[in-house]
């Protein structure tokens, strides 16, 4: 099950992008995760100060 970013909680800080080992996080007003590229490592969730990332 891939990780997802809750757009209502995301503050677009970029911490998750720097932690993703496969570049699965897409930048925008709020960030999103490409489920096809996500390797479910959880590094992004650990790095998120807003607790906006969870496994779906």
N, CA, C and O atoms as a printed pandas DataFrame, in Angstrom:
     atom_number atom_name residue_name chain_id  residue_number  x_coord  y_coord  z_coord
0              1         N          UNK        A               1    0.834   -1.184    0.000
1              2        CA          UNK        A               1    0.000    0.000    0.000
2              3         C          UNK        A               1    0.879    1.248    0.000
3              4         O          UNK        A               1    1.674    1.451    0.918
4              5         N          UNK        A               2    0.741    2.053   -0.994
5              6        CA          UNK        A               2    1.559    3.251   -1.136
6              7         C          UNK        A               2    1.173    4.310   -0.104
7              8         O          UNK        A               2    0.097    4.269    0.493
8              9         N          UNK        A               3    2.076    5.243    0.079
9             10        CA          UNK        A               3    1.814    6.378    0.956
10            11         C          UNK        A               3    1.078    7.450    0.168
11            12         O          UNK        A               3    1.227    7.551   -1.050
12            13         N          UNK        A               4    0.283    8.251    0.870
13            14        CA          UNK        A               4   -0.435    9.370    0.270
14            15         C          UNK        A               4   -0.247   10.601    1.138
15            16         O          UNK        A               4    0.024   10.501    2.335
16            17         N          UNK        A               5   -0.393   11.759    0.520
17            18        CA          UNK        A               5   -0.287   13.028    1.237
18            19         C          UNK        A               5   -1.669   13.658    1.311
19            20         O          UNK        A               5   -2.329   13.846    0.288
20            21         N          UNK        A               6   -2.101   13.981    2.512
21            22        CA          UNK        A               6   -3.390   14.647    2.726
22            23         C          UNK        A               6   -3.231   16.106    2.313
23            24         O          UNK        A               6   -2.488   16.848    2.956
24            25         N          UNK        A               7   -3.920   16.533    1.248
25            26        CA          UNK        A               7   -3.747   17.911    0.767
26            27         C          UNK        A               7   -4.239   18.961    1.772
27            28         O          UNK        A               7   -3.819   20.117    1.714
28            29         N          UNK        A               8   -5.115   18.570    2.679
29            30        CA          UNK        A               8   -5.603   19.512    3.689
30            31         C          UNK        A               8   -4.579   19.748    4.795
31            32         O          UNK        A               8   -4.654   20.750    5.506
32            33         N          UNK        A               9   -3.629   18.836    4.943
33            34        CA          UNK        A               9   -2.601   18.971    5.986
34            35         C          UNK        A               9   -1.248   19.405    5.444
35            36         O          UNK        A               9   -0.439   19.971    6.180
36            37         N          UNK        A              10   -0.992   19.146    4.160
37            38        CA          UNK        A              10    0.307   19.441    3.554
38            39         C          UNK        A              10    0.586   20.946    3.564
39            40         O          UNK        A              10   -0.252   21.746    3.148
40            41         N          UNK        A              11    1.774   21.320    4.044
41            42        CA          UNK        A              11    2.183   22.721    4.073
42            43         C          UNK        A              11    3.240   23.024    3.008
43            44         O          UNK        A              11    3.827   24.106    2.999
44            45         N          UNK        A              12    3.476   22.069    2.119
45            46        CA          UNK        A              12    4.412   22.220    0.991
46            47         C          UNK        A              12    5.803   22.681    1.438
47            48         O          UNK        A              12    6.403   23.565    0.827
48            49         N          UNK        A              13    6.300   22.069    2.511
49            50        CA          UNK        A              13    7.610   22.458    3.033
50            51         C          UNK        A              13    8.765   21.832    2.256
51            52         O          UNK        A              13    9.874   22.367    2.254
52            53         N          UNK        A              14    8.508   20.688    1.588
53            54        CA          UNK        A              14    9.542   20.036    0.806
54            55         C          UNK        A              14   10.379   19.018    1.554
55            56         O          UNK        A              14   11.238   18.374    0.952
56            57         N          UNK        A              15   10.156   18.854    2.840
57            58        CA          UNK        A              15   10.954   17.883    3.606
58            59         C          UNK        A              15   10.839   16.483    3.025
59            60         O          UNK        A              15   11.831   15.757    2.959
60            61         N          UNK        A              16    9.652   16.100    2.606
61            62        CA          UNK        A              16    9.433   14.749    2.089
62            63         C          UNK        A              16   10.198   14.503    0.793
63            64         O          UNK        A              16   10.720   13.410    0.577
64            65         N          UNK        A              17   10.265   15.507   -0.064
65            66        CA          UNK        A              17   10.959   15.345   -1.351
66            67         C          UNK        A              17   12.421   14.985   -1.143
67            68         O          UNK        A              17   12.972   14.142   -1.851
68            69         N          UNK        A              18   13.037   15.629   -0.170
69            70        CA          UNK        A              18   14.449   15.378    0.102
70            71         C          UNK        A              18   14.718   13.998    0.676
71            72         O          UNK        A              18   15.839   13.498    0.592
72            73         N          UNK        A              19   13.708   13.383    1.254
73            74        CA          UNK        A              19   13.885   12.069    1.877
74            75         C          UNK        A              19   13.509   10.908    0.972
75            76         O          UNK        A              19   13.928    9.780    1.230
76            77         N          UNK        A              20   12.740   11.143   -0.071
77            78        CA          UNK        A              20   12.278   10.057   -0.942
78            79         C          UNK        A              20   13.437    9.504   -1.777
79            80         O          UNK        A              20   14.023   10.232   -2.578
80            81         N          UNK        A              21   13.769    8.222   -1.593
81            82        CA          UNK        A              21   14.917    7.663   -2.310
82            83         C          UNK        A              21   14.674    7.403   -3.793
83            84         O          UNK        A              21   15.621    7.166   -4.542
84            85         N          UNK        A              22   13.406    7.444   -4.225
85            86        CA          UNK        A              22   13.105    7.136   -5.626
86            87         C          UNK        A              22   12.474    8.310   -6.373
87            88         O          UNK        A              22   12.082    8.154   -7.530
88            89         N          UNK        A              23   12.368    9.463   -5.749
89            90        CA          UNK        A              23   11.817   10.641   -6.416
90            91         C          UNK        A              23   10.345   10.520   -6.756
91            92         O          UNK        A              23    9.907   11.004   -7.800
92            93         N          UNK        A              24    9.575    9.879   -5.886
93            94        CA          UNK        A              24    8.156    9.641   -6.165
94            95         C          UNK        A              24    7.252   10.801   -5.758
95            96         O          UNK        A              24    6.046   10.756   -6.003
96            97         N          UNK        A              25    7.812   11.831   -5.145
97            98        CA          UNK        A              25    6.999   12.937   -4.646
98            99         C          UNK        A              25    6.993   14.071   -5.661
99           100         O          UNK        A              25    8.038   14.502   -6.150
100          101         N          UNK        A              26    5.788   14.540   -5.963
101          102        CA          UNK        A              26    5.587   15.592   -6.955
102          103         C          UNK        A              26    5.294   16.910   -6.254
103          104         O          UNK        A              26    4.454   16.971   -5.357
104          105         N          UNK        A              27    5.991   17.965   -6.668
105          106        CA          UNK        A              27    5.865   19.280   -6.051
106          107         C          UNK        A              27    4.658   20.023   -6.623
107          108         O          UNK        A              27    4.294   19.838   -7.784
108          109         N          UNK        A              28    4.045   20.864   -5.794
109          110        CA          UNK        A              28    2.924   21.693   -6.212
110          111         C          UNK        A              28    2.485   22.561   -5.053
111          112         O          UNK        A              28    3.220   22.709   -4.077
112          113         N          UNK        A              29    1.284   23.144   -5.145
113          114        CA          UNK        A              29    0.757   23.923   -4.030
114          115         C          UNK        A              29    0.689   23.042   -2.784
115          116         O          UNK        A              29    1.002   23.477   -1.676
116          117         N          UNK        A              30    0.278   21.811   -2.992
117          118        CA          UNK        A              30    0.436   20.751   -2.001
118          119         C          UNK        A              30    1.126   19.625   -2.759
119          120         O          UNK        A              30    0.979   19.515   -3.977
120          121         N          UNK        A              31    1.854   18.813   -2.070
121          122        CA          UNK        A              31    2.630   17.760   -2.719
122          123         C          UNK        A              31    1.787   16.500   -2.868
123          124         O          UNK        A              31    0.774   16.330   -2.190
124          125         N          UNK        A              32    2.221   15.623   -3.766
125          126        CA          UNK        A              32    1.536   14.347   -3.958
126          127         C          UNK        A              32    2.586   13.268   -4.210
127          128         O          UNK        A              32    3.742   13.562   -4.516
128          129         N          UNK        A              33    2.161   12.024   -4.077
129          130        CA          UNK        A              33    3.072   10.894   -4.251
130          131         C          UNK        A              33    2.596   10.043   -5.413
131          132         O          UNK        A              33    1.429    9.657   -5.469
132          133         N          UNK        A              34    3.492    9.752   -6.334
133          134        CA          UNK        A              34    3.193    8.873   -7.449
134          135         C          UNK        A              34    3.196    7.444   -6.914
135          136         O          UNK        A              34    4.253    6.890   -6.612
136          137         N          UNK        A              35    2.009    6.852   -6.799
137          138        CA          UNK        A              35    1.860    5.515   -6.212
138          139         C          UNK        A              35    2.613    4.448   -7.002
139          140         O          UNK        A              35    3.051    3.450   -6.431
140          141         N          UNK        A              36    2.765    4.649   -8.298
141          142        CA          UNK        A              36    3.471    3.663   -9.118
142          143         C          UNK        A              36    4.972    3.644   -8.830
143          144         O          UNK        A              36    5.635    2.630   -9.049
144          145         N          UNK        A              37    5.501    4.750   -8.345
145          146        CA          UNK        A              37    6.932    4.840   -8.056
146          147         C          UNK        A              37    7.255    4.621   -6.581
147          148         O          UNK        A              37    8.394    4.302   -6.240
148          149         N          UNK        A              38    6.270    4.787   -5.707
149          150        CA          UNK        A              38    6.478    4.679   -4.262
150          151         C          UNK        A              38    6.920    3.259   -3.891
151          152         O          UNK        A              38    6.300    2.279   -4.304
152          153         N          UNK        A              39    8.005    3.163   -3.101
153          154        CA          UNK        A              39    8.508    1.860   -2.653
154          155         C          UNK        A              39    8.104    1.570   -1.201
155          156         O          UNK        A              39    8.587    0.616   -0.591
156          157         N          UNK        A              40    7.219    2.401   -0.664
157          158        CA          UNK        A              40    6.626    2.203    0.660
158          159         C          UNK        A              40    7.658    2.131    1.780
159          160         O          UNK        A              40    7.513    1.335    2.708
160          161         N          UNK        A              41    8.687    2.949    1.699
161          162        CA          UNK        A              41    9.733    2.926    2.722
162          163         C          UNK        A              41    9.361    3.727    3.963
163          164         O          UNK        A              41    9.869    3.453    5.051
164          165         N          UNK        A              42    8.471    4.724    3.813
165          166        CA          UNK        A              42    8.028    5.523    4.945
166          167         C          UNK        A              42    8.912    6.702    5.292
167          168         O          UNK        A              42    8.627    7.424    6.248
168          169         N          UNK        A              43    9.974    6.913    4.540
169          170        CA          UNK        A              43   10.880    8.026    4.829
170          171         C          UNK        A              43   10.164    9.366    4.740
171          172         O          UNK        A              43   10.441   10.270    5.529
172          173         N          UNK        A              44    9.266    9.500    3.808
173          174        CA          UNK        A              44    8.529   10.752    3.636
174          175         C          UNK        A              44    7.652   11.044    4.849
175          176         O          UNK        A              44    7.607   12.176    5.330
176          177         N          UNK        A              45    6.961   10.027    5.339
177          178        CA          UNK        A              45    6.077   10.190    6.499
178          179         C          UNK        A              45    6.889   10.584    7.732
179          180         O          UNK        A              45    6.463   11.433    8.514
180          181         N          UNK        A              46    8.050    9.970    7.903
181          182        CA          UNK        A              46    8.905   10.296    9.040
182          183         C          UNK        A              46    9.404   11.735    8.977
183          184         O          UNK        A              46    9.628   12.358   10.014
184          185         N          UNK        A              47    9.579   12.271    7.764
185          186        CA          UNK        A              47   10.127   13.614    7.592
186          187         C          UNK        A              47    9.074   14.720    7.632
187          188         O          UNK        A              47    9.420   15.900    7.696
188          189         N          UNK        A              48    7.799   14.355    7.594
189          190        CA          UNK        A              48    6.723   15.351    7.481
190          191         C          UNK        A              48    6.385   15.978    8.839
191          192         O          UNK        A              48    5.904   15.288    9.737
192          193         N          UNK        A              49    6.637   17.293    8.990
193          194        CA          UNK        A              49    6.350   17.952   10.271
194          195         C          UNK        A              49    4.850   18.170   10.502
195          196         O          UNK        A              49    4.418   18.386   11.634
196          197         N          UNK        A              50    4.058   18.111    9.422
197          198        CA          UNK        A              50    2.619   18.333    9.533
198          199         C          UNK        A              50    1.825   17.034    9.699
199          200         O          UNK        A              50    0.599   17.056    9.809
200          201         N          UNK        A              51    2.534   15.914    9.715
201          202        CA          UNK        A              51    1.891   14.588    9.800
202          203         C          UNK        A              51    0.807   14.426    8.723
203          204         O          UNK        A              51   -0.284   13.919    8.985
204          205         N          UNK        A              52    1.141   14.872    7.508
205          206        CA          UNK        A              52    0.200   14.833    6.392
206          207         C          UNK        A              52    0.327   13.575    5.548
207          208         O          UNK        A              52   -0.470   13.366    4.633
208          209         N          UNK        A              53    1.309   12.738    5.838
209          210        CA          UNK        A              53    1.567   11.575    5.002
210          211         C          UNK        A              53    1.242   10.302    5.774
211          212         O          UNK        A              53    1.671   10.114    6.912
212          213         N          UNK        A              54    0.473    9.435    5.123
213          214        CA          UNK        A              54    0.095    8.173    5.761
214          215         C          UNK        A              54   -0.015    7.084    4.700
215          216         O          UNK        A              54   -0.121    7.363    3.506
216          217         N          UNK        A              55    0.012    5.868    5.155
217          218        CA          UNK        A              55   -0.116    4.729    4.243
218          219         C          UNK        A              55   -1.595    4.476    3.986
219          220         O          UNK        A              55   -2.416    4.501    4.902
220          221         N          UNK        A              56   -1.914    4.234    2.722
221          222        CA          UNK        A              56   -3.318    4.028    2.352
222          223         C          UNK        A              56   -3.614    2.572    2.144
223          224         O          UNK        A              56   -4.748    2.212    1.828
